[in-house]
Amino acid sequence: MDAAQSPLRRLPSVNRLLRHPIMMTLVERHGHSETADVIRETLSTLRQELQSSCEIDETSIVASVLSRVEARAATQLKPLFNLTGTVLHTNFGRAVLAEEAIAAAIAAMRNPVSLEFGLDDGKRGERDDHIRALVCELTGAEDATLVNNNAAAVLLVLNTFSQNREAIVSRGELIEIGGAFRMPEIMARAGARLREVGTTNRTHPRDYEMAIGEDTGLILKVHTSNYRIEGFTAAVSARVLGKIAKAHNVPLVNDLGSGTLIDLARFGLSKEPTVREAVEEGADLVTFSGDKLLGGPQAGFIVGRKEFIATINRNPMKRALRVDKIRLAGCEATLKLYRNPERLAERLPILRCLTRSVEEIAEQARRLAPFVADAIGTDTAIEILPCQSQIGSGALPLETVPSVGLALKPRGGGRALDALGNAFRKLPRPVIGRLADSGFLLDLRCLEDEVAFLENLKSFRSGATQ
Ligand SMILES: *Cc1c(COP(=O)(O)O)cnc(C)c1O
């Protein structure tokens, strides 16, 4: 082929494309350099592809640039529909915030706030001042502080009280949570020496007593959030440990993991230890997450004895682990909802989802099934089936909550199932379900915005693979 006829030479120039009316609107919206960069990138891809094919059509180049620029501008952190049946999904950012918390967070984002400033005296204040009284009121603790997450809370407590000293833990409580958080590793990073006591299935009071000595920094009790040891077992209760710790004058720390501020039994869920109970049982410090059952933003609470909290606050590491004003505002607003437990289940999304009745979800399933059937087409069977939701994030690990789902079964088995899951993930607002024996299951427990769900479904293209 001679050079004059080469398709490469017929590619329009960057400048020419920039003068195209559609490109001019793109420049208006996304800027000259972004648009020109994408044009160059698109032309370069075309140049590689053109070695074989030869048709060049300016309109298709413009369309390709348009979709690339739009794709680059779209949010990467996408809101999605969590229909996996795991209510508190760590990969989806755990708790969805209450409207009150969202409003407080927005106000804090938009304005300067009294983060570390006393409005009464005009002097410097502490960011913990905004939640201290509230947390103490809700937990019965003397004092409280807030850090980045519960992992940070545990790290900070260990570093403050057992750096170069021993932290005593039962072998039955050396937990790993989601791979990245392993108690022995956190201890090592905190500078603590792990002193394991007891065995995997049985630990007795004398095991702790025999381990306590000159080098003891603290005793750590860890809530086995994501598993249970069953059968021939023995563990030392927090109350007994509290007595042992007190008798030997060493701090007892209870890492509750999720923790909860109220007895969940009143909502028909199993009992999870409350923070107030852990404080009453004699722990000097209790740590728990803000975004698990509590239902707030990611945060780690440390509550307990005043002098211990003061010691923690003097640790320079605290500064590296502190929370920002946005999450602090969200935490304060979330905690305030607990002053009115009667309305909590309607205001706090995590509880609202967990307490929805099976009848209500079944009714929703019957309402939505025809629309979903319509979207996915006749090659996929759809059935309304009972299923089990789980709480997730290590809270109440063995408990499931009865729910109802739409089970989608495409003709053609495994690959068709994958394609179906893929098509749901490719929706403008991705819908995430789970694979079950019954097929691709959409557990409706956490589906609150039905209108948005139906609107979204209109973009469904069965078998979409891109
Ligand atoms: C979840 C959990 C943690 C870690 O909390 P994050 O808020 O995820 O940092 C620590 N300990 C226990 C027992 C947990 O369940």
The ligand as an SDF file (V2000), in Angstrom:
LIG
                    3D

 15 15  0  0  0  0  0  0  0  0999 V2000
  -14.4390   -5.5330   63.4760 C   0  0  0  0  0  0  0  0  0  0  0  0
  -13.5410   -5.7880   64.6090 C   0  0  0  0  0  0  0  0  0  0  0  0
  -12.3460   -5.0850   64.7560 C   0  0  0  0  0  0  0  0  0  0  0  0
  -11.9020   -4.0530   63.7510 C   0  0  0  0  0  0  0  0  0  0  0  0
  -12.7860   -2.9800   63.7210 O   0  0  0  0  0  0  0  0  0  0  0  0
  -12.7650   -1.9440   62.4810 P   0  0  0  0  0  0  0  0  0  0  0  0
  -13.8020   -0.9360   62.8780 O   0  0  0  0  0  0  0  0  0  0  0  0
  -13.0910   -2.7340   61.2840 O   0  0  0  0  0  0  0  0  0  0  0  0
  -11.4100   -1.3520   62.4330 O   0  0  0  0  0  0  0  0  0  0  0  0
  -11.5700   -5.3450   65.8570 C   0  0  0  0  0  0  0  0  0  0  0  0
  -11.9110   -6.2710   66.7720 N   0  0  0  0  0  0  0  0  0  0  0  0
  -13.0680   -6.9850   66.6520 C   0  0  0  0  0  0  0  0  0  0  0  0
  -13.3930   -7.9970   67.6920 C   0  0  0  0  0  0  0  0  0  0  0  0
  -13.9160   -6.7720   65.5680 C   0  0  0  0  0  0  0  0  0  0  0  0
  -15.0420   -7.4710   65.4400 O   0  0  0  0  0  0  0  0  0  0  0  0
  1  2  1  0
  2  3  1  0
  2 14  2  0
  3  4  1  0
  3 10  2  0
  4  5  1  0
  5  6  1  0
  6  7  2  0
  6  8  1  0
  6  9  1  0
 10 11  1  0
 11 12  2  0
 12 13  1  0
 12 14  1  0
 14 15  1  0
M  END
$$$$
